[in-house]
Amino acid sequence: MSGQVLKRARYKSSVKGSGVPGVLKMTEDRFEFMPHDPTSSARLDVEFRFVKGHKVTKEVPNKPALLNLTQDPEMGGGYIFEFENYPDREVCREFVGKVLAKFSDASKAGSEKSAVKLVDEQLSTKEMERRIKLLREDSELQKLHKQFVLSGVLTEAEFWATRKKLLDGDISRTSKQRVGFKSAMISDLKPLTDGRTNRVTFNLTPEIIHQIFAEKPAVHQAFLNFVPNKMTEKDFWNKYCRAEYLHCTRNAVAAAAEAAEDEELAVFLKHDDILASEARRKIRRVDPTLDMEADQGDDYIHLPDHGIFRDGSKEIIDPQYEQYRRTLSQDLNRHAAVVLEGRPIDVELEDTRTVAEALAKSKQVEAANEKSEGSVNQERSERISWMTEIEDLQAPRDLPLAPLCIKDPRDYFDSQQANALKTLGDTLAGSKQIKCSLSTQESYGSLRGFISEIKSVGLSDPIVKPDIALKVLNGLTQNISSNKFHLGKNPQESVLNGLPIITKEELLHHWTSIQELLKHFWSSYPITTAYLYTKVSRLKDAMSQIYPKLQEMKESVQSDFRHQVSLLVQPMLQALDAAFAHYDADMQKRSSSRSGERPNGFV
């Protein structure tokens, strides 16, 4: 099966409709329709996985050759295309049949999965390219995508829904300015000679052909009239290059002689009547009260040093051959006007016929708009509003963020030590009721009671052995001092930097994975649909698999780093425990409400 199919067709919203002319492009995964009219909204970009079947009309003389690509009724009707002839329709029909057969196995496998899921979003080529670019530039994002999307924990839509700012930021960096033509003039393109024969070669690229059509309306109109009715596209450009070669020789007599023998060639040699008509139309739009009376300053032709050609030579032309002469000022003025107008169309340049028809359509639309002064003013105001804001001259629109800064890390460790002592005091207070506020008599009485008890009973063995207490005390002192003073003195140092590189990367990856799962978990509440219920179940299963991984990591590290790793893993476990506690409470609430009425909006 070939890689793609490209045919001219009409897109129709109904069988009896007139349709929109354009180009239909089919590849192995999608089909695109590009209308000739750049202002038309009938532009399509649809993946074949949304197409369920195709229908065609019978081959009957004088009947349109239709192809209907059907899809699910819930997603809309279908896409109807009318082709110029039945052979073109059959080529597209066979191509669609092979593509749909390839997708049938994938659709069967997909139907066996969970029926409760979101319909995948329909992406354009540019949106897909932006996502691929982000994955290539960010290795951590690529790991998360591979870990959760390819494993089925998250769908593509769910994964990218939380990264709208990344995608929008990439779009905002894309230039909104229209791409114009190059500053190089097409008349500067000189033919190439091999030095051995009299043969000359012109190199015409799609970009140059587009510029020729824009700068020379007569050539553009001749292409529409002659190709393919009177001549092939190759013969057409051969004649055009022949005319350009005659202009390069500056032999107006020879050009006039060949134009008299070949009427098609004369179109390229004579002055452009369409340009002259456009110039007269622009002159009619000039303010009639403006005084444009000619004076001696307008007579440049007879003044010294005027009329110099681009190669420095000067030639006196007989008036009868004036229409075959082309001056530098004419080429320069026309080229400058086209460059300032910009590209009137935005289509693929590979198909010359498509470019010519789209340009003709844009010219017709432009002529219709110029008939009324209101439309002209509207176009001018739209262009002003379009060009008022140029993104590379604007200040950044992101909200300013205040960076988190701990000036002295020792403050953090001091607060942790105070919290630990407070927790210890609370634990002791919970086991025995202690009265903190005592009067002098009560304190004296309590002391006498202890003394009397010691006199009667005596001192027994100590509750804590001195050697063990000293060992524990020394260990705590060393741990507190190392965290409080050694690491706290240098703000650049941290517990992570003291760990082996492999352990550090594994910890960071686990923390990033937990953040991704928790972000989707908490955003799914309250659970109001069956889809959210299924999504939370998938996330819960994925989070439960992290517990043994964290425990295995703590056990695999060296004993010297085990305490630091435990301190870093503790916040991860607390965040997961909070999510599971919320999940269990919600499930218990649902199970208890099954006997009665459920809360409004919950499944």
C-alpha positions as CSV (number, residue, x, y, z in Angstrom):
1,M,0.0,0.0,0.0
2,S,1.4,3.4,-1.0
3,G,2.1,5.9,1.6
4,Q,-0.5,8.5,0.6
5,V,-3.1,9.5,-1.9
6,L,-3.7,13.1,-3.2
7,K,-6.8,13.9,-5.3
8,R,-8.9,16.9,-6.1
9,A,-12.4,16.6,-4.7
10,R,-15.4,18.5,-3.2
11,Y,-16.3,18.2,0.4
12,K,-20.1,18.1,0.8
13,S,-22.2,18.3,3.9
14,S,-25.1,16.5,2.1
15,V,-25.5,14.5,-1.1
16,K,-27.4,17.3,-2.8
17,G,-25.1,20.1,-1.7
18,S,-22.8,21.9,-4.1
19,G,-19.7,21.2,-2.0
20,V,-16.5,23.0,-1.3
21,P,-13.6,22.4,-3.9
22,G,-10.3,21.5,-2.6
23,V,-7.6,18.8,-2.2
24,L,-8.1,15.5,-0.4
25,K,-5.0,14.0,1.1
26,M,-5.0,10.4,2.6
27,T,-2.3,8.8,4.6
28,E,-2.1,5.5,6.5
29,D,-3.5,7.0,9.7
30,R,-5.6,10.1,8.8
31,F,-7.1,12.1,6.0
32,E,-7.0,15.9,5.4
33,F,-9.1,18.2,3.2
34,M,-7.7,21.5,2.3
35,P,-10.2,23.9,0.5
36,H,-9.0,26.2,-2.3
37,D,-10.5,29.1,-0.5
38,P,-8.2,30.0,2.4
39,T,-11.1,31.7,4.3
40,S,-13.3,28.6,4.2
41,S,-14.0,26.8,7.4
42,A,-14.4,23.4,5.7
43,R,-10.9,22.3,6.6
44,L,-10.7,18.7,7.9
45,D,-8.1,16.7,9.7
46,V,-9.5,13.4,10.9
47,E,-7.9,10.1,12.0
48,F,-9.0,6.9,10.4
49,R,-9.5,5.3,13.7
50,F,-12.7,7.3,14.1
51,V,-14.0,6.1,10.7
52,K,-16.3,3.0,11.0
53,G,-16.9,2.3,7.3
54,H,-17.3,3.7,3.8
55,K,-20.0,3.8,1.1
56,V,-19.8,4.6,-2.6
57,T,-22.3,5.4,-5.4
58,K,-22.7,3.2,-8.5
59,E,-20.9,4.1,-11.7
60,V,-23.6,5.8,-13.7
61,P,-22.9,8.2,-16.6
62,N,-23.5,11.9,-15.7
63,K,-23.8,11.0,-12.0
64,P,-21.3,12.3,-9.4
65,A,-18.7,10.0,-8.0
66,L,-19.3,10.0,-4.3
67,L,-17.4,8.5,-1.4
68,N,-19.0,8.6,2.1
69,L,-16.7,7.9,5.1
70,T,-19.1,7.0,8.0
71,Q,-18.5,7.2,11.7
72,D,-20.4,6.6,15.0
73,P,-23.7,8.5,15.1
74,E,-22.7,9.9,18.5
75,M,-19.8,11.7,17.0
76,G,-21.7,13.1,14.0
77,G,-22.7,11.9,10.6
78,G,-19.9,11.3,8.0
79,Y,-17.7,12.9,5.4
80,I,-18.9,13.0,1.8
81,F,-16.5,13.7,-1.0
82,E,-17.3,14.1,-4.7
83,F,-14.5,13.4,-7.2
84,E,-13.9,14.6,-10.7
85,N,-14.2,11.1,-12.1
86,Y,-14.8,7.5,-11.1
87,P,-11.1,6.3,-11.4
88,D,-10.0,8.9,-8.8
89,R,-12.9,7.7,-6.5
90,E,-11.9,4.1,-6.9
91,V,-8.3,4.8,-5.9
92,C,-9.4,6.5,-2.7
93,R,-12.0,3.7,-2.0
94,E,-9.3,1.0,-2.2
95,F,-7.0,3.0,-0.1
96,V,-9.6,3.5,2.6
97,G,-10.5,-0.2,2.6
98,K,-7.0,-1.3,3.2
99,V,-6.5,1.3,6.0
100,L,-9.7,0.3,7.8
101,A,-8.8,-3.4,7.5
102,K,-5.5,-2.6,9.3
103,F,-7.4,-0.7,12.1
104,S,-10.0,-3.5,12.6
105,D,-7.7,-5.7,14.7
106,A,-6.7,-2.8,16.9
107,S,-10.4,-1.8,17.4
108,K,-11.3,-5.4,18.5
109,A,-8.5,-5.4,21.0
110,G,-9.6,-2.0,22.3
111,S,-13.2,-3.2,22.7
112,E,-12.2,-5.8,25.2
113,K,-10.8,-3.2,27.6
114,S,-12.8,-1.3,30.1
115,A,-16.0,0.2,28.6
116,V,-15.8,3.1,31.0
117,K,-13.2,5.6,29.6
118,L,-13.0,8.9,27.9
119,V,-13.1,9.2,24.2
120,D,-9.6,10.0,23.0
121,E,-9.1,13.5,21.9
122,Q,-8.7,14.2,18.2
123,L,-5.3,15.8,17.7
124,S,-4.0,17.8,14.8
125,T,-0.5,17.2,13.4
126,K,0.8,20.3,15.0
127,E,-0.5,19.4,18.5
128,M,1.0,15.9,18.2
129,E,4.4,17.5,17.2
130,R,4.3,19.8,20.2
131,R,3.8,16.8,22.5
132,I,6.6,14.8,20.9
133,K,8.9,17.9,21.2
134,L,8.1,18.3,24.9
135,L,8.9,14.6,25.6
136,R,12.2,14.8,23.7
137,E,13.3,17.9,25.6
138,D,12.3,16.7,29.1
139,S,13.7,13.3,30.0
140,E,11.8,13.2,33.3
141,L,8.5,13.9,31.5
142,Q,9.3,11.1,29.1
143,K,9.9,8.7,32.0
144,L,6.5,9.6,33.5
145,H,4.8,9.2,30.2
146,K,6.3,5.8,29.6
147,Q,5.6,4.7,33.2
148,F,1.9,5.7,33.4
149,V,0.5,6.1,29.9
150,L,2.1,3.1,28.2
151,S,1.2,0.9,31.2
152,G,-2.4,2.0,31.1
153,V,-2.6,3.9,34.5
154,L,-3.4,7.1,32.7
155,T,-4.7,7.9,29.2
156,E,-3.1,10.4,26.9
157,A,-5.8,12.9,27.5
158,E,-5.5,12.6,31.3
159,F,-1.7,12.9,31.2
160,W,-1.6,16.0,29.1
161,A,-4.7,17.6,30.7
162,T,-2.5,18.6,33.7
163,R,0.1,20.1,31.4
164,K,-2.0,22.7,29.5
165,K,0.5,25.4,30.5
166,L,3.4,23.6,28.9
167,L,1.5,23.1,25.6
168,D,0.1,26.7,25.6
169,G,3.5,28.1,26.4
170,D,4.9,26.3,23.3
171,I,2.1,27.7,21.2
172,S,2.7,31.2,22.5
173,R,6.3,30.9,21.4
174,T,5.1,30.2,17.8
175,S,5.2,33.3,15.7
176,K,1.8,34.7,14.8
177,Q,3.2,36.9,12.0
178,R,2.5,36.0,8.5
179,V,5.4,34.6,6.5
180,G,6.2,36.8,3.5
181,F,8.1,36.3,0.3
182,K,11.9,36.5,0.2
183,S,13.6,39.8,-0.6
184,A,15.4,38.3,-3.6
185,M,13.8,39.3,-6.9
186,I,12.8,36.5,-9.3
187,S,14.3,38.6,-12.1
188,D,17.7,38.1,-10.5
189,L,17.6,34.4,-11.3
190,K,20.0,33.9,-14.1
191,P,20.0,30.8,-16.4
192,L,22.8,28.3,-16.0
193,T,24.9,27.2,-19.0
194,D,27.1,24.1,-19.3
195,G,29.7,25.8,-21.4
196,R,29.7,23.2,-24.1
197,T,26.3,23.6,-25.8
198,N,23.9,26.5,-26.4
199,R,21.4,25.0,-23.8
200,V,20.5,27.1,-20.8
201,T,18.8,25.9,-17.6
202,F,16.4,27.7,-15.2
203,N,15.9,26.3,-11.7
204,L,12.2,26.8,-10.7
205,T,11.4,25.7,-7.2
206,P,7.8,25.6,-5.7
207,E,8.6,28.8,-3.7
208,I,9.8,30.6,-6.9
209,I,6.7,29.5,-8.8
210,H,4.5,30.8,-6.0
211,Q,6.3,34.1,-6.2
212,I,6.0,34.3,-10.0
213,F,2.2,33.8,-9.7
214,A,2.0,36.6,-7.1
215,E,4.2,39.1,-9.0
216,K,3.0,38.4,-12.5
217,P,-0.8,38.0,-12.7
218,A,-0.6,37.5,-16.5
219,V,1.5,34.4,-16.0
220,H,-0.8,33.2,-13.3
221,Q,-3.9,33.6,-15.6
222,A,-2.1,32.0,-18.5
223,F,-1.3,28.9,-16.4
224,L,-5.0,28.5,-15.5
225,N,-6.0,29.0,-19.2
226,F,-3.3,26.8,-20.9
227,V,-2.6,24.0,-18.4
228,P,-3.6,21.2,-19.0
229,N,-6.0,22.1,-21.9
230,K,-3.5,23.5,-24.4
231,M,-0.1,22.3,-23.1
232,T,1.5,20.4,-20.3
233,E,2.9,22.1,-17.3
234,K,6.5,21.3,-18.5
235,D,5.8,23.0,-21.9
236,F,4.3,26.0,-20.1
237,W,7.4,26.6,-18.0
238,N,9.6,26.0,-21.0
239,K,7.9,28.9,-22.8
240,Y,8.1,31.1,-19.7
241,C,11.8,30.4,-19.4
242,R,12.3,31.2,-23.1
243,A,10.6,34.6,-22.5
244,E,12.8,35.3,-19.5
245,Y,15.9,34.4,-21.6
246,L,14.9,36.9,-24.3
247,H,14.4,39.6,-21.6
248,C,17.9,38.8,-20.3
249,T,19.4,39.4,-23.8
250,R,17.6,42.9,-23.9
251,N,16.9,42.2,-27.6
252,A,13.4,43.7,-28.0
253,V,13.4,43.2,-31.8
254,A,14.0,39.5,-31.4
255,A,11.4,39.3,-28.6
256,A,8.8,41.0,-30.9
257,A,9.6,38.7,-33.8
258,E,9.1,35.5,-31.7
259,A,6.0,37.0,-30.1
260,A,4.5,37.5,-33.5
261,E,5.0,33.8,-34.4
262,D,3.9,32.3,-31.0
263,E,0.8,33.8,-29.3
264,E,1.3,31.8,-26.1
265,L,4.9,33.1,-25.9
266,A,3.7,36.7,-26.5
267,V,1.8,36.5,-23.2
268,F,5.1,36.3,-21.3
269,L,6.9,38.9,-23.4
270,K,4.4,41.8,-23.5
271,H,3.5,44.1,-20.6
272,D,1.1,42.7,-18.0
273,D,-2.4,44.1,-18.8
274,I,-3.7,42.8,-15.5
275,L,-1.1,44.8,-13.6
276,A,-2.0,47.9,-15.6
277,S,-5.7,47.3,-14.8
278,E,-4.9,47.0,-11.1
279,A,-2.8,50.2,-11.2
280,R,-5.7,52.1,-12.8
281,R,-8.1,50.7,-10.1
282,K,-5.7,51.9,-7.3
283,I,-5.5,55.3,-9.0
284,R,-9.3,55.6,-8.9
285,R,-9.2,55.1,-5.1
286,V,-6.9,58.2,-4.7
287,D,-8.5,61.2,-3.1
288,P,-9.9,63.3,-6.1
289,T,-9.1,66.5,-4.4
290,L,-5.4,65.7,-4.4
291,D,-3.5,67.9,-6.8
292,M,-1.3,65.6,-8.9
293,E,-0.5,68.0,-11.7
294,A,2.7,66.9,-13.5
295,D,5.7,69.3,-13.5
296,Q,9.3,69.2,-14.7
297,G,10.3,67.2,-11.6
298,D,8.3,64.2,-13.0
299,D,10.2,64.1,-16.3
300,Y,12.9,61.7,-15.3
301,I,13.4,60.0,-18.7
302,H,15.0,63.0,-20.4
303,L,17.2,64.0,-17.5
304,P,20.9,63.0,-17.4
305,D,21.9,59.7,-15.7
306,H,18.3,58.3,-15.8
307,G,17.2,55.2,-17.6
308,I,20.2,53.1,-16.6
309,F,19.6,49.3,-16.8
310,R,20.6,46.8,-14.1
311,D,23.9,45.9,-15.8
312,G,24.9,49.6,-16.2
313,S,24.2,49.9,-20.0
314,K,21.7,52.2,-21.6
315,E,19.7,51.4,-24.7
316,I,17.5,53.5,-27.0
317,I,14.3,51.6,-27.9
318,D,12.1,52.1,-30.9
319,P,8.6,53.1,-29.6
320,Q,7.0,50.2,-31.5
321,Y,9.0,47.7,-29.4
322,E,8.3,49.5,-26.1
323,Q,5.8,46.9,-25.0
324,Y,8.5,44.2,-25.1
325,R,10.9,46.1,-22.9
326,R,11.1,45.6,-19.1
327,T,12.9,48.0,-16.9
328,L,14.5,47.6,-13.5
329,S,12.0,50.2,-11.9
330,Q,9.0,48.1,-13.1
331,D,10.4,44.9,-11.6
332,L,11.5,46.6,-8.4
333,N,8.2,48.4,-7.8
334,R,6.2,45.2,-8.4
335,H,8.4,43.1,-6.2
336,A,8.3,45.6,-3.4
337,A,4.5,45.7,-3.6
338,V,4.1,41.9,-3.4
339,V,6.6,41.6,-0.5
340,L,4.7,44.2,1.5
341,E,1.3,42.5,0.8
342,G,2.6,39.1,2.1
343,R,1.5,35.7,1.1
344,P,-2.1,35.8,0.2
345,I,-2.6,32.0,0.7
346,D,-1.2,29.3,3.0
347,V,-1.3,26.0,1.1
348,E,1.1,23.2,0.2
349,L,3.4,24.4,-2.6
350,E,4.1,21.0,-4.1
351,D,1.0,21.0,-6.4
352,T,1.3,23.9,-8.8
353,R,-2.4,23.6,-9.9
354,T,-3.6,23.8,-6.3
355,V,-1.5,26.9,-5.7
356,A,-2.8,28.6,-8.9
357,E,-6.4,27.9,-8.1
358,A,-6.1,29.0,-4.5
359,L,-4.4,32.2,-5.5
360,A,-7.2,32.9,-8.1
361,K,-9.8,32.3,-5.4
362,S,-8.1,34.7,-3.0
363,K,-8.0,37.3,-5.8
364,Q,-11.7,37.0,-6.4
365,V,-12.4,37.4,-2.7
366,E,-10.2,40.4,-2.6
367,A,-12.0,42.0,-5.6
368,A,-15.4,41.4,-4.0
369,N,-14.3,43.0,-0.8
370,E,-13.0,46.1,-2.5
371,K,-16.4,46.8,-4.0
372,S,-17.7,48.3,-0.8
373,E,-15.8,50.9,1.2
374,G,-17.0,49.3,4.4
375,S,-15.3,46.0,3.7
376,V,-12.0,47.9,2.9
377,N,-12.2,49.7,6.2
378,Q,-12.9,46.5,8.0
379,E,-9.9,44.8,6.4
380,R,-7.7,47.7,7.3
381,S,-8.8,47.7,10.9
382,E,-8.4,43.9,11.1
383,R,-4.8,44.2,9.8
384,I,-4.0,46.9,12.3
385,S,-5.4,44.9,15.2
386,W,-3.5,41.8,13.9
387,M,-0.2,43.6,13.7
388,T,-0.6,45.8,16.8
389,E,0.7,43.1,19.1
390,I,4.0,41.4,18.1
391,E,4.9,38.7,20.6
392,D,8.6,39.3,20.6
393,L,8.1,42.9,21.7
394,Q,5.7,42.1,24.6
395,A,6.6,41.6,28.3
396,P,6.1,38.1,29.7
397,R,2.6,37.4,30.8
398,D,3.4,34.7,33.4
399,L,2.5,35.8,36.9
400,P,5.6,36.6,39.0
401,L,6.5,33.9,41.5
402,A,8.1,34.6,44.9
403,P,11.0,32.1,45.3
404,L,11.0,30.0,48.5
405,C,14.1,30.9,50.4
406,I,15.2,29.6,53.8
407,K,17.9,32.0,54.8
408,D,19.4,29.8,57.6
409,P,18.7,26.1,57.4
410,R,19.5,25.8,61.2
411,D,16.1,27.4,61.9
412,Y,14.5,24.4,60.2
413,F,16.4,21.9,62.4
414,D,15.7,23.8,65.5
415,S,12.0,23.8,64.8
416,Q,12.2,20.0,64.1
417,Q,13.9,19.4,67.4
418,A,11.3,21.5,69.3
419,N,8.5,19.6,67.6
420,A,10.1,16.3,68.6
421,L,10.4,17.3,72.3
422,K,6.8,18.5,72.2
423,T,5.7,15.2,70.8
424,L,7.6,13.3,73.5
425,G,6.0,15.5,76.2
426,D,2.6,14.9,74.8
427,T,3.2,11.1,74.8
428,L,4.2,11.1,78.4
429,A,1.3,13.3,79.3
430,G,-1.1,10.9,77.7
431,S,0.0,7.9,79.8
432,K,-0.2,9.7,83.2
433,Q,-2.3,12.7,84.3
434,I,0.2,15.5,85.3
435,K,-0.8,18.7,87.0
436,C,1.5,21.4,85.8
437,S,0.4,24.2,88.1
438,L,1.1,23.4,91.8
439,S,1.0,25.6,94.9
440,T,3.9,25.8,97.4
441,Q,2.2,23.5,99.9
442,E,1.3,20.9,97.3
443,S,4.9,20.9,96.0
444,Y,6.2,20.5,99.6
445,G,3.8,17.7,100.3
446,S,4.7,15.8,97.1
447,L,8.4,16.0,98.0
448,R,7.8,14.7,101.6
449,G,5.8,11.9,100.2
450,F,8.7,10.8,97.9
451,I,11.2,11.0,100.7
452,S,9.0,8.9,103.0
453,E,8.6,6.3,100.3
454,I,12.4,6.0,99.8
455,K,12.9,5.7,103.6
456,S,10.5,2.9,103.9
457,V,11.2,1.0,100.7
458,G,14.7,2.0,99.9
459,L,16.4,2.5,96.5
460,S,16.0,-0.4,94.1
461,D,18.0,-1.2,90.9
462,P,18.0,1.7,88.4
463,I,15.2,1.5,85.8
464,V,17.7,2.3,82.9
465,K,21.2,0.9,82.9
466,P,23.8,3.7,82.9
467,D,25.9,2.3,80.1
468,I,23.0,1.8,77.8
469,A,21.6,5.3,78.6
470,L,25.0,6.8,77.9
471,K,25.3,5.1,74.5
472,V,21.8,6.3,73.5
473,L,22.5,9.8,74.7
474,N,25.8,10.0,72.8
475,G,24.1,8.7,69.6
476,L,21.4,11.3,69.8
477,T,23.9,14.1,70.5
478,Q,26.0,13.1,67.5
479,N,22.9,12.9,65.2
480,I,21.4,16.2,66.3
481,S,24.7,18.0,66.1
482,S,25.5,16.6,62.6
483,N,22.1,17.7,61.3
484,K,21.9,21.0,63.1
485,F,25.4,22.3,62.7
486,H,27.3,20.4,60.0
487,L,24.6,20.4,57.3
488,G,23.0,23.6,58.5
489,K,26.1,25.7,58.3
490,N,26.2,25.5,54.5
491,P,22.9,26.2,52.8
492,Q,24.1,24.5,49.6
493,E,24.5,21.1,51.3
494,S,21.5,18.8,51.8
495,V,20.8,15.2,52.7
496,L,20.2,14.3,49.1
497,N,23.7,15.5,48.0
498,G,25.3,13.2,50.5
499,L,23.6,10.1,49.1
500,P,25.0,8.0,46.3
501,I,23.9,9.2,42.8
502,I,21.8,6.1,42.0
503,T,19.9,6.3,45.3
504,K,19.4,10.1,44.8
505,E,18.0,9.6,41.3
506,E,15.7,6.8,42.5
507,L,14.4,8.9,45.4
508,L,13.7,11.8,43.1
509,H,11.9,9.6,40.5
510,H,9.7,8.0,43.2
511,W,8.8,11.5,44.5
512,T,7.9,12.7,41.0
513,S,5.8,9.6,40.4
514,I,4.0,10.0,43.7
515,Q,3.3,13.7,42.9
516,E,1.9,12.7,39.4
517,L,-0.4,10.1,40.9
518,L,-1.6,12.2,43.8
519,K,-2.3,15.1,41.4
520,H,-4.7,13.0,39.4
521,F,-6.1,11.3,42.5
522,W,-7.2,14.4,44.4
523,S,-8.5,16.1,41.2
524,S,-10.9,13.2,40.7
525,Y,-12.9,14.0,43.8
526,P,-15.7,14.2,44.3
527,I,-16.5,11.1,42.3
528,T,-19.6,12.0,40.3
529,T,-19.3,9.7,37.3
530,A,-18.5,6.1,36.6
531,Y,-15.4,7.2,34.7
532,L,-13.9,9.0,37.7
533,Y,-14.6,5.9,39.8
534,T,-12.6,3.7,37.4
535,K,-9.9,6.3,37.2
536,V,-9.5,6.4,41.0
537,S,-9.3,2.6,41.2
538,R,-6.5,2.6,38.6
539,L,-4.6,5.3,40.6
540,K,-5.1,3.4,43.9
541,D,-3.6,0.2,42.4
542,A,-0.6,2.2,41.0
543,M,0.0,3.9,44.4
544,S,-0.2,0.6,46.3
545,Q,2.7,-0.7,44.2
546,I,5.0,2.1,45.4
547,Y,5.0,0.9,49.1
548,P,7.1,-2.2,48.5
549,K,9.5,-0.3,46.2
550,L,10.2,2.3,48.9
551,Q,10.7,-0.4,51.5
552,E,13.1,-2.3,49.1
553,M,15.0,0.9,48.5
554,K,15.5,1.6,52.2
555,E,16.7,-2.0,52.8
556,S,19.1,-2.0,49.8
557,V,21.1,1.2,50.8
558,Q,24.1,1.1,53.0
559,S,23.6,1.3,56.7
560,D,25.4,4.7,56.9
561,F,22.7,6.2,54.6
562,R,19.7,4.3,55.9
563,H,18.6,6.9,58.4
564,Q,18.8,9.8,55.9
565,V,16.8,7.8,53.3
566,S,14.2,7.0,55.9
567,L,13.8,10.7,56.7
568,L,13.3,11.5,53.0
569,V,10.9,8.6,52.4
570,Q,8.7,9.5,55.4
571,P,6.9,12.4,53.7
572,M,6.2,10.2,50.7
573,L,4.6,7.6,52.9
574,Q,2.6,10.2,54.7
575,A,1.2,11.6,51.5
576,L,0.2,8.1,50.3
577,D,-1.3,7.2,53.6
578,A,-3.5,10.4,53.5
579,A,-4.7,9.4,50.0
580,F,-5.6,5.9,51.1
581,A,-7.3,7.1,54.2
582,H,-9.5,9.4,52.1
583,Y,-10.2,6.6,49.7
584,D,-11.2,4.2,52.5
585,A,-13.4,6.8,54.2
586,D,-15.1,7.5,50.9
587,M,-15.7,3.8,50.1
588,Q,-17.1,3.3,53.6
589,K,-19.4,6.3,53.2
590,R,-20.6,4.8,49.9
591,S,-21.2,1.4,51.3
592,S,-23.2,2.8,54.2
593,S,-25.3,4.9,51.8
594,R,-26.2,2.0,49.5
595,S,-29.0,1.0,51.8
596,G,-30.5,4.5,51.7
597,E,-30.5,7.3,49.2
598,R,-27.2,8.3,47.6
599,P,-25.9,11.9,47.8
600,N,-27.0,14.0,44.9
601,G,-24.7,13.7,41.9
602,F,-22.8,10.7,43.1
603,V,-22.6,7.3,41.4
